[in-house]
Amino acid sequence: METVKTAMFETLIESAQPDGMGGYVFTLEGKSYHIKDTLEISKIAQNHGYIIIY
């Protein structure tokens, strides 16, 4: 049986921390990403197999 992973978009955005250089550090499942815009978070979460709830 496959596990379905869901995440609230607002919660994911709240977890992004400013990196001091105009971008953000976003960590999901132990992997950190340096992103320029919080809208990139949806794509990252989907790549991890999450269904995003807006």
Residue, then its C-alpha position, 0 to 999 in steps of 0.5 A: m500500500e502506498t502512503v499519500k503525503t499531503a502538506m498545507f502550502e501555508t505551513l510549507i511557506e512558514s518553514a522557509q527561513p530567510d538566508g540573509m542574501g535575499g532568498y530562503v533556506f527551505t528544508l523538507e525531509g532532511k534535505s535543504y534547498h536554497i531558493k529565491d522565491t517561496l513559490e518554488i516550495s510547491k515544486i520541491a514538495q511535489n518532487h518529494g511526492y506530496i500533494i499540496i493543499y492550498 
